[in-house]
Amino acid sequence: MRTPASIARHPIHPMLITIPIGLWIFSFVCDLVVYFSQSNEVAVQWYMLGYWTMAGGLAGALLAAIPGLIDYLSIKDKRIRTLATLHMSINLGVVTLYAFNLWVRSTEPPDFLLGFGLSALAIVLLGFSGWIGGEMVHVHGVGVVDSGSAITTIEDPKPRAQSSSTYLGHT
């Protein structure tokens, strides 16, 4: 099932989701460094790094949401639409958690432990949403070019019946 938000038959949404996921996971790693840090100076630097990667993740999520919404609006199958609605709802919840998390971390004094807990919860929800997104792609074929219109591969001229050692040129 092809999606309308694609470039050269490659869906854009899966390309862009790597930005917020990577930044948010790194932000959580920064939180772990802060939590276990013995040095206040190190903790402050990692805290700020985590804060800005969290903000970057929010910007990346908003960017990824545009082709995601375009794809969502094109889904006609009821079962897939239900999965897509759940996927989108969880992601909106994650974005809301991170926006609230940034606000909590911007207050004076910042509530690090609350922010740390919000990040952990958001990462779990993000994993669940990713599972649903993976099911839509790998099980239901959302964003996958139909096999009838896929580029055919050139057959390998070497026979596969040989043992791997012979095939690799070893006797």
C-alpha positions as a printed Julia matrix, in Angstrom:
171×3 Matrix{Float64}:
   0.0     0.0     0.0
   1.76    3.1    -1.23
   1.56    6.29    0.76
   1.13    9.74   -0.77
   3.91   11.32    1.32
   6.88    9.72   -0.41
   9.92   10.56   -2.48
  10.89    8.15   -5.27
   8.51    5.54   -3.78
  10.15    5.83   -0.33
   7.8     6.98    2.46
   8.97   10.16    4.18
   7.45    9.57    7.63
   9.67    6.57    8.53
  12.73    8.55    7.38
  11.91   11.5     9.64
  10.9     9.63   12.81
  14.53    8.71   13.41
  15.21   12.34   14.34
  12.92   12.64   17.4
  13.47    9.04   18.48
  17.24    9.43   18.44
  17.18   12.8    20.16
  14.74   11.69   22.86
  16.68    8.52   23.61
  19.89   10.55   23.81
  18.11   13.03   26.08
  17.24   10.14   28.39
  20.87    8.99   28.32
  21.81   12.55   29.36
  19.36   12.24   32.26
  21.07    9.02   33.34
  24.45   10.76   33.27
  23.01   13.61   35.37
  21.41   11.19   37.83
  24.59    9.17   38.36
  27.05   12.06   38.09
  29.32   12.8    41.04
  30.26   16.24   39.75
  27.85   19.17   39.8
  29.61   20.78   36.82
  29.25   17.61   34.73
  25.62   17.25   35.79
  24.79   20.81   34.71
  26.4    20.34   31.29
  24.61   17.04   30.64
  21.36   18.49   31.97
  21.53   21.3    29.41
  22.53   18.89   26.64
  19.54   16.7    27.51
  17.25   19.72   27.61
  18.23   20.89   24.13
  18.13   17.4    22.6
  14.64   17.04   24.06
  13.64   20.33   22.43
  15.2    19.18   19.15
  13.21   15.96   19.42
  10.02   17.98   19.72
  10.9    19.94   16.58
  11.73   16.69   14.76
   8.46   15.1    15.89
   6.47   18.02   14.51
   8.36   17.69   11.23
   7.7    13.92   11.05
   4.03   14.45   11.9
   3.36   16.28    8.61
   3.93   13.31    6.27
   2.51   11.04    8.97
  -0.77   12.96    8.88
  -0.8    12.91    5.08
  -0.36    9.13    5.16
  -2.98    8.77    7.9
  -5.58   10.63    5.87
  -4.99    8.28    2.92
  -5.7     5.06    4.86
  -9.03    3.52    3.88
  -8.85    0.06    5.51
 -10.71    0.11    8.88
  -8.31   -2.17   10.77
  -5.23   -0.29    9.61
  -6.96    3.05   10.27
  -7.64    1.91   13.86
  -3.98    0.99   14.33
  -2.92    4.29   12.76
  -5.25    6.22   15.08
  -3.76    4.46   18.11
  -0.24    5.1    16.8
  -0.99    8.79   16.24
  -2.73    9.17   19.62
   0.19    7.68   21.52
   2.62    9.88   19.6
   0.57   12.97   20.4
   0.68   11.91   24.05
   4.46   11.51   23.86
   4.84   14.97   22.3
   2.63   16.41   25.05
   4.73   14.66   27.73
   7.93   16.08   26.28
   6.46   19.58   25.96
   5.37   19.4    29.63
   8.77   17.93   30.49
  10.54   20.91   28.91
   8.31   23.28   30.84
   9.05   21.42   34.13
  12.77   21.64   33.41
  12.47   25.37   32.62
  11.01   26.31   36.0
  13.14   27.63   38.84
  14.27   25.4    40.41
  13.78   22.67   37.8
  12.22   19.44   39.02
  14.75   16.97   37.63
  13.22   13.83   39.13
   9.78   14.61   37.69
  11.38   15.31   34.31
  13.39   12.1    34.55
  10.22   10.13   35.26
   8.35   11.83   32.41
  11.19   10.95   30.04
  11.17    7.31   31.13
   7.39    7.09   30.64
   7.64    8.79   27.24
  10.35    6.36   26.08
   8.15    3.39   27.03
   5.18    4.88   25.18
   7.4     5.65   22.2
   8.47    2.0    22.09
   4.85    0.86   22.13
   3.94    3.33   19.38
   6.92    2.15   17.34
   5.7    -1.42   17.72
   2.33   -0.39   16.28
   4.02    1.54   13.47
   6.13   -1.51   12.7
   3.02   -3.67   12.59
   1.4    -1.31   10.12
   4.47   -1.46    7.86
   5.69   -5.04    8.24
   2.39   -6.86    8.75
  -0.11   -4.72    6.85
   2.24   -3.23    4.22
   1.54    0.45    4.87
   4.13    2.48    2.96
   5.35   -0.59    1.09
   5.21   -0.59   -2.69
   2.87   -3.29   -4.03
   4.76   -6.33   -5.3
   3.18   -5.92   -8.74
   4.78   -2.5    -9.13
   8.07   -3.27   -7.4
  11.31   -3.3    -9.33
  12.24   -6.85  -10.22
  15.63   -8.05   -9.14
  18.23   -9.56  -11.46
  18.72  -13.22  -10.74
  22.06  -14.33   -9.36
  23.89  -16.21  -12.12
  25.72  -18.42   -9.61
  23.81  -21.48   -8.41
  22.89  -21.51   -4.7
  22.96  -25.3    -4.37
  26.7   -25.27   -3.71
  28.0   -25.26   -0.17
  28.96  -21.88    1.21
  32.66  -22.72    1.23
  32.59  -23.69   -2.45
  30.47  -20.67   -3.31
  33.0   -18.35   -1.67
  35.79  -19.88   -3.74
  37.11  -22.21   -1.04
  37.51  -25.94   -1.66
